[in-house]
């Protein structure tokens, strides 16, 4: 199993509670097992971007007017999530918060990459 093994139950729990979960990866570095695990989850949006090269590490969830985002250096690999020395920050708040508008704009940009 991929580096997501330990957080997949949390992702599944969030989805079962009605959260919107989106995970963006890149085709060059995303582990095949992780891609398969993400794509197998109904209710989860997984976008595997080919070009331009995506190096973003953003975990984002939203339910109603609340959101949570984890942004940092960790790749979605066992090393990135559990073994390496990485730095990530978890932010949460309301979708009306100024910081959320920045996330929403970036996520829209990523979604447009998939459409092109």
Buried (B, 14 or more C-beta within 10 A) or exposed (E): EBBBBEBBEEBBEBBEEEBBBBBBBBEEBBBEEBBEBBEEBEEBBBBBBEEEEBEEBBBBBBBEEBBBBBBBEBBBBBEBBEEEEBEBEEBEBEBEBEEBEEBBEBBEEBEEBEEE
